[in-house]
Amino acid sequence: MSAEIWDRGLQSERTRLAWVRTAVALATGGLGATGLAARAGLPLPAVAGFALAALCGAVLLIRTGTRFRAVQRALHAGTPLDNGPDALLAWLGTLAVVAGALVFVVFVR
């Protein structure tokens, strides 16, 4: 009796939803922070950092369909998945938020 402990379709769907949450958080948070930083007259590095985070989030959101199909193929074929470009975008967006927040903290004192 061969009992599988996982459903081949649900892992990729959960992964896709996690990437969508990450992308939406970066895109909307970045856009909101960009607007606030620009209206507050913060230096260009803060505005640019938040805008970069929004851009990274938007690109990740656009790539979710492609990533979902790649995850499906890798799961069904039993091959490893290269998630380097998407992980790099997520990290770049996160670091951009941190950089923008640091500039915000230094200049708003």
KEMIFI-315283 format. One line per 4 residues: number of its first residue (from 1); their letters; for each residue x, y, z of N, C-alpha, C. Coordinates in pm, whole numbers, plus 50000, padded with zeros to 5 digits. Atoms other than C-alpha are relative to their C-alpha. Layout:
// KEMIFI-315283
NUM	A	X,Y,Z,X,Y,Z,X,Y,Z  ...
END
This chain:
// KEMIFI-315283
1	MSAE	50084,49883,50000,50000,50000,50000,50089,50124,50000  49919,49880,50014,50157,50324,49883,49915,50123,50032  50074,49881,49959,50020,50618,50073,50089,50122,49987  49923,49875,50015,50143,50957,49962,49966,50094,50114
5	IWDR	50024,49910,49886,50186,51206,50240,49975,50143,49955  50026,49865,50048,50132,51507,50018,49924,49994,49869  50077,49988,50123,49907,51618,49738,50085,50080,49901  49911,49936,50098,50103,51708,49425,49953,50137,49955
9	GLQS	50049,49871,50048,49884,52010,49352,49999,50110,50104  50019,49896,49899,49854,52187,49684,50127,50072,50042  49877,49933,49960,50219,52260,49761,50028,50120,49911  49971,49889,50091,50261,52471,49452,49898,50112,50016
13	ERTR	50100,49896,49977,49935,52652,49523,50031,50080,50127  49962,49929,49877,50044,52735,49879,50124,50086,49977  49880,49923,50031,50383,52846,49749,49963,50123,49919  50044,49885,50082,50213,53066,49489,49934,50105,50087
17	LAWV	50067,49904,49912,49992,53225,49754,50099,50073,50090  49898,49935,49917,50295,53293,49974,50076,50106,49920  49931,49903,50084,50474,53464,49685,49910,50118,49969  50094,49890,50026,50160,53666,49607,49991,50091,50121
21	RTAV	50004,49917,49878,50138,53782,49969,50126,50085,50013  49875,49926,49993,50505,53881,49964,50003,50113,49899  49998,49900,50107,50470,54063,49632,49903,50114,50028  50099,49896,49972,50154,54248,49733,50045,50088,50116
25	ALAT	49951,49922,49886,50307,54353,50065,50111,50096,49956  49892,49912,50047,50618,54488,49891,49945,50110,49909  50051,49902,50096,50424,54660,49612,49915,50106,50069  50088,49901,49937,50154,54825,49823,50072,50077,50110
29	GGLG	49923,49930,49896,50382,54901,50117,50099,50097,49940  49904,49912,50068,50643,55043,49883,49934,50122,49940  50071,49885,50059,50389,55259,49700,49954,50098,50108  50046,49912,49892,50240,55390,50022,50114,50076,50065
33	ATGL	49884,49935,49939,50579,55461,50175,50065,50101,49906  49947,49905,50098,50696,55628,49853,49921,50130,50004  50084,49881,49995,50400,55863,49863,50021,50080,50127  49978,49930,49873,50449,55944,50230,50136,50068,50004
37	AARA	49865,49943,49998,50822,55998,50190,50010,50121,49908  49995,49887,50095,50773,56224,49887,49926,50120,50057  50077,49889,49942,50504,56432,50062,50068,50061,50122  49931,49949,49881,50717,56462,50375,50129,50073,49965
41	GLPL	49879,49931,50043,51003,56602,50169,50128,49929,50040  49880,50076,49964,51244,56324,50260,50099,49999,49885  49898,50004,50105,51571,56295,50069,49969,49892,49896  50022,50092,50112,51574,56114,49736,50033,49855,50032
45	PAVA	49974,50141,49971,51739,55796,49876,49884,49930,50070  50115,50063,49932,51437,55731,50100,49889,49973,49900  50106,50016,50101,51189,55787,49818,50039,49891,49902  49953,50100,50096,51400,55579,49579,49998,49859,50060
49	GFAL	50002,50132,49935,51433,55295,49830,49860,49942,50006  50138,50047,49994,51059,55272,49880,49946,49971,49860  50045,50025,50137,50997,55300,49505,50060,49871,49945  49938,50125,50043,51245,55019,49443,49929,49879,50061
53	AALC	50075,50108,49936,51058,54802,49692,49868,49977,49927  50125,50013,50075,50733,54873,49507,50023,49934,49865  49967,50060,50130,50896,54784,49176,50030,49851,50015  49970,50142,49977,51034,54457,49315,49872,49921,50027
57	GAVL	50127,50066,49972,50690,54369,49449,49916,49983,49874  50078,50009,50124,50526,54445,49115,50056,49893,49907  49938,50102,50086,50775,54229,48924,49973,49861,50056  50031,50130,49939,50728,53943,49172,49855,49962,49975
61	LIRT	50141,50028,50023,50352,53972,49134,49975,49957,49856  50013,50037,50141,50379,53957,48756,50055,49860,49976  49935,50129,50020,50606,53652,48781,49931,49882,50070  50060,50110,49924,50373,53449,49006,49945,49889,49912
65	GTRF	50052,50102,50090,50207,53270,48715,50111,49912,49943  49886,50074,50053,50540,53171,48563,50061,49912,50108  49942,50076,49889,50671,53062,48901,49911,49881,50037  50094,50108,49969,50358,52854,48969,50019,49883,49904
69	RAVQ	49981,50107,50100,50405,52661,48645,50134,49930,50019  49869,50060,49978,50775,52606,48720,49999,49909,50123  50010,50082,49879,50696,52475,49070,49922,49873,49969  50079,50119,50038,50431,52241,48925,50087,49900,49924
73	RALH	49914,50089,50080,50677,52102,48670,50105,49933,50088  49895,50056,49914,50950,52056,48933,49943,49896,50096  50061,50097,49909,50716,51881,49177,49964,49870,49930  50042,50120,50072,50578,51642,48919,50118,49922,49943
77	AGTP	49882,50067,50056,50921,51568,48772,50097,49955,50109  49908,50034,49892,51091,51539,49111,50136,50064,49985  49873,49930,50020,51358,51789,49012,50007,50123,50090  49988,49880,49916,51497,52078,49217,49955,50124,49924
81	LDNG	50050,49876,50059,51362,52426,49157,50100,50112,50027  49911,49885,49984,51582,52728,49095,49915,50121,50035  50079,49885,49959,51423,53006,49296,50089,50122,50024  49905,49891,49979,51726,53236,49285,49951,50137,49958
85	PDAL	50042,49866,50042,51586,53524,49076,49886,50058,50084  50112,49951,49920,51261,53550,49272,50043,50031,50143  49951,49976,49864,51435,53519,49607,50086,50126,50003  49917,49880,50009,51683,53786,49498,49913,50126,49994
89	LAWL	50092,49886,50008,51397,54021,49405,49934,50027,50135  50064,49983,49869,51226,53959,49739,50098,50061,50100  49899,49944,49909,51548,54028,49930,50033,50144,49964  49969,49863,50044,51624,54336,49722,49888,50095,50043
93	GTLA	50112,49917,49956,51276,54472,49791,50000,50022,50149  49997,49988,49854,51307,54401,50162,50114,50092,50045  49888,49912,49964,51649,54564,50183,49974,50144,49960  50036,49864,50042,51515,54865,49992,49907,50064,50102
97	VVAG	50088,49949,49895,51240,54903,50253,50081,50037,50123  49916,49973,49883,51497,54882,50532,50084,50126,49978  49918,49881,50029,51721,55140,50363,49914,50126,50003  50089,49884,49997,51428,55375,50308,49957,50035,50141
101	ALVF	50042,49976,49861,51315,55332,50668,50113,50061,50082  49886,49941,49928,51665,55406,50799,50018,50147,49966  49989,49859,50040,51683,55727,50598,49886,50079,50063  50116,49935,49939,51334,55813,50724,50027,50030,50147
105	VVFV	49973,49983,49857,51438,55760,51087,50107,50106,50025  49891,49904,49980,51757,55963,51052,49953,50143,49973  50038,49864,50038,51588,56262,50884,49874,50052,50068  50125,49954,49941,51259,56276,51076,50015,50028,50149
109	R	49980,49975,49857,51405,56301,51426,49955,50133,50044
END
